[in-house]
């Protein structure tokens, strides 16, 4: 699929957002522009069901400003999608016609089912959670889905969101205790009517701005050591403590709170109450946040139409890892070599009973082999520091936060001291036994990386055996490999510590013909 540049205009009940995307096979999907206008179109719905002239004019002004931005970016492919506020307006046909005439932008009003579906598409293709209940709470509607093994089972859209709940239950600038109880009772009745989510015990994945803001505020509050909210996980207790924390703030103080968008100061606590009621209904203690939602679902669906192999929702990291490696100068052939040699050495260790076989461990090692040492793209001498920073400080689709830390520790392995320094902020995340295993795996990866010193991919096979009182690693190469031999000799001290014994290397060149 050739490179595309596409704009998604998401016309929600609370915000109207323009997001610019580019896509090609090697770089994948990239966001290169994001402009938000807080319009709260839901508040312009009149008692008779029409959207007021003031609301229509506000939408038109926003779209005209977006049209100018699109011209500056030279983007002509535009997908505009409207959700609850426009969908619920009984004069939406008139709104669509006017916007086409006045701005040149044709708006597609998404059905409730479509809105829920595109949220599922985004989650399924960017997270490794196999089964879950999702919730996307906007300003005027709330979409719930159930998916099992990445297959969508059920969807529903409720005609309430953060803005409409505020209008219905909140009399002042922020919700008080009595109003919270009334809101909870209302939401509980709605969710309890869905027999297909009651007590299913699956993780709840939250989509949308309210969920992202909750994650950001919580990270600020606890001094979270990683960046990014995608696949951030919280418990029911975390949400309850955060709710209690936020209800102590005045409206003005909430507007100044780090991590919280000022335009959500009056709706963040109602959103928290909705999330907690859903967790209670589902009977789950796992609350996960997806940074990807409706807009990403729309663009991912668009990409898949042109290239059905662009994403594999059953192996999300495969594509994101490939793109990460390519972004920092690693060829696909080099990636294949490192993965293959890593698996060979790991299986050799298993045969000698140095480790107990684990498919999870093997897959983690292969993931780390893909991106080992990518920091050398920035600076060779400080490759380890750059590698750890690059991996730990960006959201990587298909990796939970703890797996991102493990990947960063493995891919950045230089020596024991560096490993301990990088691992220190995460002492409470990982057991001492797991840290030791990760350190051993890091040493294996460092040795494997030495076997491709010249990046010529000349090492084809490695075999490990115990000979008398030492270990022998026999290395088969397709051609002369003097640099690889020298570097492997230099780095074998790391695996000697893992093996607890002497290692001898034997390089053999394949016979030609």
N, C-alpha and C positions, 0 to 999 in steps of 0.2 A: 504494500500500500504506500503510495507516494506521500510526501509530507503534506499535512493539512493544517490550516489555521482556522479555528472555529470560535465563535462567540456564543456563549449561553447566557441568555437573559432570564433570570429567575424572578418572576413577579409574585412575591409572597404576600401574606397578610400583614406582616410586620416590616419586612425590608424588600427592596428591589435591588438586585445585584447583577452586575455585568462581570462575567469571568471570561478571560481569553485563554484559549488552549492551543497548543501545537502538538502534533503527533507525527512521529515516523518510527520505523521498525527498531532502529538502534537506540534512539533516545527515549522512546516510549512517550507517554503522555506528560506534557509539561504545562504548568499554569504560568502565564507570563503577564497577567494583568488581572486585577480584582478591585472593582469599584462598588461601594455600597451606598445606598440611600435609604435612610429610615423614613418610610412613608406612612406606615400603619394604615394601609388601605382599609383594613377591617373596620376602622372607626368611622369610615365614610359611608358605611351601609346604613341606609335610612330604615325606619320602622316598616315601611311598605316593601322592603326587600331590594330597592334600587340603590345603586351607588350614586352618591350625590355628584353634581356638576363639579364641585370643588375637588372631589376625589379623582374624577376623570381628568380634570385639568392637571392635577399633580402628577398623575401617571404620564400624561402627554409631555409635560415639561421634563420629566426624568428620562423618558425615551428619546426625546430630542437631544438632550445632553449626551446620552449614550451614543447616539448616532454620530455626533462630532468626534467622540473618542474613538469609535470604530474607524472613522476616516483617518485619524492620526496614526492608528496602528495598521492601516491598510488591510483591514479584515472585512471581507464581504459576505462570508458564510455565517449566517446568524440563525440561531434557534431560540425563539422567545417562548417561554412556557409560563402560564399563569396557574396558580393553585386556588386555595379556598376563597379568598376575598372576591376575586373576579368570578370564580365558578358559582359562588353563592348569590351573586348579584343578578336579579331577574332581568336587568337590562344589559346583560353581558354581550349580546349580539351587537347592540349599538356601540358598546365600548370597543369591541374588536374592529368594527367597521371604521370608527373614528380614528383609532390608532393607526390603522393601515393607511388611511387617507392623509392624516396629519404628520405622521413620522416615517411612513414607508415600511414599518415593521409589522409583520403579520404574527399575531399572537395565537399560540395553540393553547386552548384551555384543557388542562389535563383532567381526566376523570379521577375519581378517588382511587380506583384500582390502579391506574397508571402511576399516580403519585407514589403509592405504596410500592409498586413493582420497581420503579427506578431507584428508590432507596435501597431495596433489597439487592439490586444489581451492584450498586456501589459497595455495599458491605461484603457481599459474597466474593467480589473480585479484588478486595483490598485487605481482608482480614482472614486469619487462619482458623477462626472459630467455626467448627463444622455445623453446629446446630444452635439456634438461638431464637429469642423473641426480640424483634426490633421495635423501636418507638421513635417516630419523627414528629416532634411537637413543634408546630409552627405558630403563627399568630392567630389563625382562624380554624385550623383543623389539626387533628392528631392521627397519624397513620400507625397501625400496628400490623406486623407480619409475623408469621411463624415459618421458619425454614428448618428442615431436617436434612443433614448430609448435603448441604448447599442446594437443596431443592425446595422451592417455594411451596408451602402447603396451604396457607390461609392468609387473607388480607382483609383489613377493614379500615375505614376512615370515620373518625368521630368528628362531628361539626363543632368542635371546641378546640381552642389553642390558648397560648399564654395571654394574648390580647383580649380575646373574648371572655376568658375566665376572669381576667381582671375587671372587665366591664360588668360581669355578672355578680362577682362576689366581693370586690374591693371598693370601699367607699372613699378611702383616702389615698395618699401617694403610694403607700405600701400596705401590705396585708397585715391585719392584726390576728391575734390568737383565735378569737371566735370565728373570724372569716376563714381562717385556715381549716378549722374543724368542719365548717360547712362545705368548703371546697373538697376536702378529703372524702367526706360522705358522698358527695355527688360523683366524684371520679371513681370511687370504689364501686358504686352501683353500676356505672358504665362498664368497667373492666370485668366485674364479676359475671356480667351477662355473656361473656365470651368463654364458653365452656372449653374451647380448644386451647386456652392458655392457663386455665385454672390448675395450679399445682403441677405444671409440667416440669418444673425444677431446672429449666435451662437458663443460661446467662441472658441478661437483658442488655441489648446493644442500643445505645441512644445516639440519634442522628440530629444534627442541626445546631444552630447557634447557641441555644440555651444549654445543651449538653457540653459543647466546647467551652463555654464560659464557666460552667460548674467545674470542669476539669482544671481549667486555668487557675481559678481561685483556690481550689484545693491544693494544687501544686505550689502555689505561692505560700499558702498557709503552712504547709509541712516542709518547705525547703527542698522540694523534689530535685534530685541530682541530674535528671535527664530533661532534654527539651522535647516538645511535641506532645500533643494530646491524642493522636491517633493510636488506638488500642490501649489507651490508659485504662487502668482497672481500679475500681473502688468497691467497698463493701457497703452493706446497709448501714452499718455503724458509722462508716465514713460520711455517708450522706446525712445521717441524723445529726452528727456532730457539726457538719457544715451548715445545716439548716439552723441549728441552735446558735451557731456563731453569727450567721448573717442576720438573724432576727434581732440581734443586739444593736445593729447599726440603724442610724436614721437614714432617710432617703438621700439627703445630701452627702452623707458619708459613704453610702453605697455607690453613688456616682463617682466617687474618688477612689474606690477600692481597686488595687492592682489586680489585673486579670479579668475584671468585669467590665464589659462595655457599658458606658454610661446610659445608653438607650435601653438596657435591660435591667436597670436598677429596680424598677417597679414590678418586673415579671419573673425575676430569677427565683424567688422563694416559691411562688405558685408552681413553677416548673419543677423544682425540687420535690414538692409534695406529690405531683403527678408521677414522677419517677419512682418515689418510694412506694406509692400505692400499687404501681404495676409490679414492682419487685415482690410486694406482699402477696398479690394475686397469683403471680407465677410461682411463688414459694422458692425464691432464689436469693442468694447472697452475692451474686456476681453481677456488677454493673460495669459495662465496658462502653467506651466512647469511640465513635467513629467520626473522624474528620471528613470522611467522604459521605456524600448524601445525594440528594436529588440531582444536582448539577453534574456530579461525577457519573451518576447512573445514566444520565442522558448522553454524555459524551462517550462513555465506555460503550454503550449500545451502538452509537454511531460508528465507532472504530470497529467493533465486532462485525458490523454489516459489511464493511470493506475488507476485513481480514479476520475471519473466524478463529484463527490461531493466535491472535494478538494477546489473548489472556487465557490462563488456565485457572479457573476458580478453585480447583482441587489441589493446586500446587502454586500458591500465589507467589511465594518467594522466588521460584525458579526464574520468572521473568524480571522481577525487581532486582534480584541479585545479578542477573546477566547485564541489565542496564547500568547498575552501579559499577560493575567491573569495567564495562566499556567506557563509561564516563571518565574513568581514571586511567585510560590507556592500555587496558588489558585486552588482548585479542581473544576471540572465542577458542582458538586452538590452544593458547596458553592456559585458559581456564580449564579446558578438557584435560590437558596434561596434568595440571595440579590436582584436579579432582581424582583422576585415575590413580596417580601415584599415592595420594593420601589414602585412598581406599585399600590399595595393595598393602601399604605398610601397616595400616590398622588391622587388616585381616591376618597379616603375618604375626602381629602382636597377640591377636586372639588365639592363633594356633599354638603359640608358645605360652599361653595362659598368663600373659602379662596383664590383660584386662579381661573382664567378663563382657561378652558380646552384647551390644545394645543397638538396635536399629536407630533409636533416637540419637545416640552418640555418633553413630556413623553419619547420619544425615547432617548433624551439626558440624562435624568435621568437614564434610564436603562443601557445606555452605561457606564455612570459614576459608577453605582452600580457594574458593572462587574469588574472594576479595582480600586474601592475605597480602599485607604490605602495600595496599593501594596508596598509602600516604607518600610513597616514594615519588609519585607523580608531582607532588608539591615540592618536596625536598628530600633527597636521599638520606642525608645524615640524621634527620629527625623523622624518619619514616614512621617509626613506631608511634610517636606522639600524634602525628597527623592522622594515622590510620585509626587510632582509638577515637580521636575527636570526630572524624568524618562519619564513622559508623554509629557512635553513641549519640550523636547530636543531630540526627535526622530521622524522620519517620520512614521506616522501611516496610512497605506493604508485605503482609504475610508473617511479620515477626511481632510477638508480644514484647513488652518492654524488657522483661527479664531475659528473653532470648536475644534481644538486641545487645544487652550488656555482655552476655556470654560470647556472642559473635565478635564483639569489639575486643574482648580480652584475648580471644584466640587469634584473630587476624592481626593483632598488633604485637604479638608475643616477640620479645627481644631477649629478655633474661628474667630471672626470678625477681630481681629488684623492681624492674619496670612493671612487671605483672602485679606485684603487691601494691605498688603506688596507684595503679589504675583501679585495682579492685577495692581499695580501702573504703570509698564512699558507699560500697554495696555490701558491706560485711553482713548486714542483717537480711539481705536478700537470698544469699546462697550459703549452704553449709560448708564447714571446713573440708569435709570429705569431697564435696563437689568442686570446691576451689582447687584442691590438690589434683583432681582428675583433669580439670581445665588447664592447669599449669602443665601437666604432662602432655596433654593434647597440643598445647601451644608449642612445646618443644618438638613434637613430631612434625607439625606444620613448618616450623622454621627449618628443620632438616630437609623436608621435601622441597621447600622453596629453593634451597641451595642446589638441589639437583636440576634446577632449570635456570641456573645462573645467567646464561647467555640468552635466554628466552628463545632458543632454537628448537625446543621440544625434542631433544635428541635422546632423552632417557625414555625407554619404552616399557621397561619392566623392572621391578625390584622384588627380590626374594629374601626372606629372613629365616635363618636357622641357628640353632644352638650347636656350637662345635667345641667339645671339651669344656673349657672354662671361660669361653668368650662367645659373643654373638657375631655372626657373619652376615653382612648384607651384600648380596650379589646384585650388581646393577648392570642391566643390559642396555646398550646404547646403539643407535643407528649409525653413528659416526664418532669421530674423535671427540672426547669430552674432557679435555684437560682442565678447563676452568671449573666445570662441575665437580670433578674429582677433588680439586684443591679446596673449593668452597665446602664440599661435604666433609672433608677431613677436618676443616676448621670448625664446623658446626656439630660434629658428631658428639662432642662433650655434652650437649644438651640431652641427647637421647641415651647416652651412657648413664646419666643420672636417673632417667626414667627406667632403664633396663636393670639398673644396679649391677652393671658389669661392663667389661671391656667390649668395644665394638670394632670390628675390622671390616674394611670396605674392599670389595673386589669388583672392579669395572671390567666388563667384557664388551667388545664391539661386535655387532652382528656380522656374520660372514655374508658377503655379497654374492649373489648368484648361486 
